[in-house]
Amino acid sequence: MKQNRTLVNEMFLLRSIACLSILLLHVLDRVYLDSSEAVNGFSVLLTFGTPAFVFISEFIIAYSYRSRPMTSFWRSRILYIFLPYIFFGIFYAASKAFQQTGTGSGFGEAFFTYTWRHLLLGDFHGYFILIIFQFYALHLLFHSYLKKASPKKMLIGSFLVNAAYLSFFNFVPPLNIPFADYIWWQYYWVPFLGWVFYFTLAFYSGCYIESFTALLARFRHWTTAAVIASGTLSISLYHAGIMPIVSSKRVDMLLFTVSMILFLYSHAMLLKRIPSFFTWVSQYSFGIYLFHPFYLAVFAALSFAWEELPPAVTVPGLFFTCIGLCAGTIYLFNKLPFGAYMVGKVGIRQKQPASASAKKLDAPSVKVN
């Protein structure tokens, strides 16, 4: 018998807002150039977008394969996610090498260095793809065990591991080991331990979606309170100088990111239909995430045309122009025979009212103990 499967339409809203938050974060960085502490404090909250993508990726897998075999799992993910990772890694390596050397004699060496660092170390903004591929493998290896284990114990355990890992790199200075500065500065982002709580939460939320949505409906108002409280905490830690960085890899962002995910999902459940703008952004979110630094770099090179304008004009101007250019580029690439293998596919559309998305699901609920 075929499973009665349907889209989880709340994911359209969550994915699009996660994408837009990352874009807005980088637009603010371009416009204000780290000169406004108020903007920097707000930017801390916008960093929730990257870990939200990790959550979304595992949620969709856990939901889609909860009651069917995981056949043909790797093919589409390699073709439409990993091949674009290689394309963008090489593309941005060439861009950086050109910016550094022009077309001079040092271009080849710089291009080679940036390429292997991008592809092997995830040393560019596409690093999140390496993270989700680690979780693809972990899901395949441990999904049977996770279904048998206690969700409560697994959630608590993964939270403690995740928090301990981030706290170590947040508060312990670099050790006297090779490449310590690079590891502490960036590479610690890539190993899955820095994101494992989002994976565990997404696994149980997607696999047991009836229980998940029932809990959110029951405690919806608490998700609002949690977002306000955790957001206030994160901003306060930044302004107090306790955690003076704008990053999704701050240990306190575990609380805010999860609160924001639950807040958005629970309130999307109230909508009869996700607004078309958000479903459209969701369709192009993968490409917007990967292409937007290129267009923002172009805008920076043309800053003479807009730097004298007030931020109230430049921020929304760059924000919406970048969305349009990224989506247009992805659309055109997808018209080419192999374009989707380079930049990813245009996503699927919303099919039905969001309020009905959890009502047609057929997997058993779970008792959290």
C-alpha positions in Angstrom: 0.0 0.0 0.0 1.3 3.5 -0.8 1.8 5.8 2.0 -0.5 8.8 2.3 2.2 11.4 2.1 1.9 15.1 1.7 4.1 18.2 2.0 4.8 19.7 5.4 3.9 23.2 4.3 5.2 24.9 7.4 8.6 24.1 6.1 8.1 26.6 3.3 7.8 29.4 5.8 10.7 28.2 8.0 13.0 27.7 5.0 12.3 31.0 3.4 12.7 33.0 6.7 15.9 31.2 7.4 17.2 32.1 4.0 16.0 35.7 4.2 17.6 36.1 7.7 21.0 35.1 6.3 20.7 37.5 3.3 19.6 40.4 5.6 22.5 39.6 7.9 25.0 40.0 5.1 23.3 43.0 3.6 23.5 44.8 7.0 27.1 43.9 7.2 27.8 45.4 3.7 25.9 48.6 4.5 27.0 49.3 8.1 30.5 47.7 7.8 30.3 46.6 11.5 30.0 50.3 12.6 26.7 50.1 14.5 26.6 48.1 17.8 22.8 48.2 17.7 22.8 46.6 14.3 25.4 44.1 15.4 23.2 43.1 18.3 20.2 42.6 16.0 22.5 40.7 13.6 23.2 38.1 16.3 19.6 37.0 16.0 19.7 36.7 12.2 22.4 34.0 12.5 19.8 31.5 13.4 19.3 30.8 9.6 22.2 28.4 9.1 21.4 26.0 11.9 17.7 26.2 10.9 18.8 24.8 7.5 20.4 21.9 9.3 17.1 21.3 11.1 15.1 21.6 8.0 17.3 19.1 6.1 17.0 16.4 8.7 13.3 17.0 9.4 12.5 16.4 5.8 14.5 13.2 5.7 13.1 11.9 9.0 9.5 12.7 7.8 9.9 11.4 4.2 11.5 8.1 5.2 9.8 7.3 8.4 7.6 4.6 7.0 9.3 3.6 3.7 12.7 2.2 2.8 15.6 4.5 2.1 16.2 3.5 -1.5 17.8 5.8 -4.0 18.8 8.1 -1.1 22.1 9.4 -2.3 21.5 10.0 -6.0 19.5 13.2 -6.0 21.4 14.6 -3.1 24.7 14.1 -4.8 23.4 15.5 -8.1 21.5 18.5 -6.8 23.3 19.4 -3.6 26.9 18.0 -3.6 27.7 18.8 -7.3 26.5 22.4 -6.7 28.8 22.5 -3.6 31.7 21.7 -5.9 30.6 24.2 -8.5 30.2 27.0 -6.0 33.4 26.1 -4.2 35.4 26.4 -7.5 33.4 29.5 -8.6 34.2 31.4 -5.4 37.8 30.1 -5.4 38.2 31.7 -8.9 36.5 34.9 -7.6 38.8 35.2 -4.6 41.9 34.4 -6.7 40.9 37.0 -9.3 40.2 39.6 -6.6 43.6 38.9 -5.0 45.8 38.7 -8.1 43.9 39.9 -11.0 45.0 37.9 -14.0 48.7 38.0 -12.9 51.1 35.2 -12.5 49.8 34.3 -9.0 46.3 33.5 -10.1 46.9 29.8 -10.6 48.5 29.2 -7.2 45.8 31.3 -5.4 43.0 29.5 -7.3 44.4 26.1 -6.4 44.8 27.0 -2.7 41.3 28.4 -2.4 39.8 25.5 -4.3 41.1 22.7 -2.1 40.3 24.8 1.0 36.8 25.3 -0.1 36.1 21.8 -1.2 38.0 19.8 1.5 37.6 22.2 4.5 34.4 23.9 3.7 36.3 27.2 3.9 33.5 29.3 2.4 29.9 30.0 3.1 28.8 26.7 1.5 30.3 24.8 4.5 26.8 24.0 5.7 26.5 21.4 2.8 29.4 19.4 4.4 27.5 19.5 7.6 24.2 18.2 6.2 26.0 15.4 4.3 27.5 14.3 7.6 24.0 14.1 9.0 22.8 12.3 5.9 25.3 9.6 6.7 24.4 9.6 10.4 20.7 9.2 9.6 21.4 6.2 7.4 23.6 4.6 10.1 21.5 5.4 13.2 17.9 5.9 12.3 16.9 2.5 13.5 18.6 3.0 16.8 17.2 6.5 17.3 13.6 5.1 16.7 14.2 2.6 19.5 15.9 5.0 21.9 14.2 7.3 24.3 13.6 10.7 22.6 13.9 12.5 25.9 17.3 11.0 26.7 18.6 11.5 23.2 17.5 15.1 23.1 19.0 15.9 26.5 22.2 14.0 25.7 22.7 15.7 22.2 22.0 19.1 23.7 24.7 18.6 26.4 27.2 17.4 23.8 26.4 20.2 21.4 26.6 22.8 24.2 29.9 21.4 25.6 31.4 21.4 22.1 30.5 25.0 21.4 31.4 26.2 24.9 34.9 24.8 24.5 35.5 26.7 21.3 33.7 29.8 22.6 35.5 30.1 25.9 38.8 28.1 25.7 41.7 29.9 23.9 43.4 28.1 21.1 45.6 25.3 22.3 49.3 24.9 21.4 48.7 22.6 18.5 49.2 22.8 14.7 46.6 25.0 12.9 45.0 25.9 16.2 44.2 29.5 15.2 42.4 28.3 12.0 40.5 25.6 13.9 39.3 28.0 16.5 38.6 30.7 14.0 36.6 28.7 11.5 37.1 24.9 11.1 35.3 23.9 14.3 32.1 24.9 12.5 32.3 21.9 10.1 32.3 18.7 12.4 28.7 17.5 13.2 29.2 17.9 16.9 28.6 21.6 16.6 25.1 20.9 15.2 24.0 17.6 16.6 21.2 18.9 18.8 19.4 20.4 15.7 19.8 17.0 14.0 18.3 15.1 17.0 15.4 17.5 17.4 14.7 17.4 13.7 14.8 13.6 13.6 12.2 13.2 16.3 10.1 16.1 15.1 9.9 14.7 11.6 9.6 11.1 12.5 6.8 11.7 15.0 5.2 14.7 13.5 1.8 14.2 15.1 3.2 14.4 18.6 5.4 17.3 17.6 2.6 19.4 16.1 0.3 18.5 19.1 2.9 19.8 21.5 3.4 23.0 19.5 -0.3 23.6 19.4 -0.6 23.1 23.1 2.4 25.3 24.0 2.3 27.8 21.2 2.3 30.8 23.5 5.3 29.5 25.2 7.2 29.5 22.0 6.7 33.3 21.8 7.9 33.8 25.3 10.9 31.6 24.6 11.9 33.6 21.5 11.7 36.9 23.4 13.6 35.5 26.4 16.4 33.7 24.5 16.7 36.6 22.0 17.1 39.1 24.8 19.7 36.8 26.4 21.8 36.6 23.2 21.7 40.3 22.6 22.6 41.0 26.2 25.5 38.7 26.1 26.8 40.4 23.0 26.5 44.0 24.4 28.0 42.9 27.7 31.1 41.7 25.9 30.6 38.1 27.2 30.1 36.8 23.7 31.2 39.7 21.5 30.9 38.0 18.2 28.1 37.7 15.6 27.9 34.0 14.9 25.5 31.1 14.8 28.2 29.0 16.6 27.7 30.8 19.9 26.5 28.4 22.5 23.6 30.6 23.5 22.3 30.4 19.9 21.2 26.8 20.6 18.4 28.3 22.7 17.4 31.1 20.4 17.6 29.0 17.2 15.4 26.2 18.6 13.0 28.8 20.1 12.8 30.5 16.7 12.2 27.3 14.8 9.4 26.2 17.2 7.9 29.7 17.1 7.8 29.9 13.3 6.5 26.4 12.9 3.8 26.7 15.5 2.5 29.9 14.1 2.7 28.7 10.5 0.3 26.0 11.6 -2.3 28.7 12.1 -2.2 29.8 8.5 -4.6 28.5 6.0 -2.0 29.0 3.3 1.6 30.1 3.4 1.9 33.5 1.6 3.1 33.1 -2.0 6.2 35.3 -1.5 7.5 32.9 1.1 6.8 29.8 -0.9 8.5 31.5 -3.9 11.6 32.3 -1.8 11.6 28.8 -0.4 11.8 27.4 -4.0 14.9 29.4 -4.6 16.4 29.4 -1.1 19.3 27.0 -1.9 20.5 29.2 -4.7 19.9 32.4 -2.9 22.0 31.2 0.0 24.8 30.2 -2.3 24.7 33.0 -4.9 24.0 36.1 -2.7 27.6 36.7 -1.6 28.6 37.1 -5.3 26.0 39.7 -5.9 26.7 41.5 -2.7 30.4 41.6 -3.7 29.3 43.2 -7.0 27.3 45.8 -5.1 30.3 46.5 -2.9 32.4 47.2 -6.0 29.7 49.6 -7.1 29.3 51.2 -3.7 30.0 54.7 -5.2 26.5 54.5 -6.6 24.7 53.9 -3.3 27.0 54.6 -0.3 25.8 58.1 0.1 22.2 57.0 0.3 20.6 56.5 3.8 20.5 52.9 5.1 16.7 53.1 5.0 17.0 53.0 1.2 20.1 50.9 0.7 19.2 48.0 3.0 15.8 47.2 1.4 17.2 48.1 -2.0 20.1 45.7 -1.8 18.0 43.1 0.0 15.3 42.8 -2.6 17.5 43.3 -5.6 19.7 40.5 -4.4 16.7 38.2 -4.1 15.6 39.0 -7.6 19.1 38.5 -9.1 19.7 35.3 -7.3 16.4 33.8 -8.2 16.7 34.9 -11.8 20.1 33.4 -12.1 18.9 30.1 -10.7 15.9 30.1 -13.0 18.1 30.7 -16.0 20.6 28.0 -15.0 17.8 25.5 -14.7 16.8 26.1 -18.3 20.2 24.7 -19.3 20.6 20.9 -19.8 23.0 20.6 -16.8 22.2 23.8 -15.0 20.5 22.1 -12.0 23.7 20.0 -11.4 25.6 23.3 -11.1 23.3 25.5 -8.9 20.7 23.1 -7.6 17.1 22.6 -8.7 14.2 25.1 -8.3 12.2 23.8 -5.3 8.7 22.3 -5.2 5.6 24.5 -4.8 3.1 24.5 -1.9 0.2 22.1 -2.7 -2.3 22.5 0.0 -3.3 24.7 3.0 -0.7 24.6 5.8 -3.3 23.9 8.4 -4.0 20.5 6.8 -0.4 19.4 6.5 -0.3 17.4 9.7 -3.8 16.0 9.5 -3.1 13.5 6.7 0.0 12.0 8.2 -0.2 8.3 9.2 2.8 7.4 11.3 2.3 6.5 15.0 2.8 9.0 17.7 5.5 8.6 20.4 5.5 8.9 24.1 8.4 11.0 25.3 9.9 9.5 28.4 
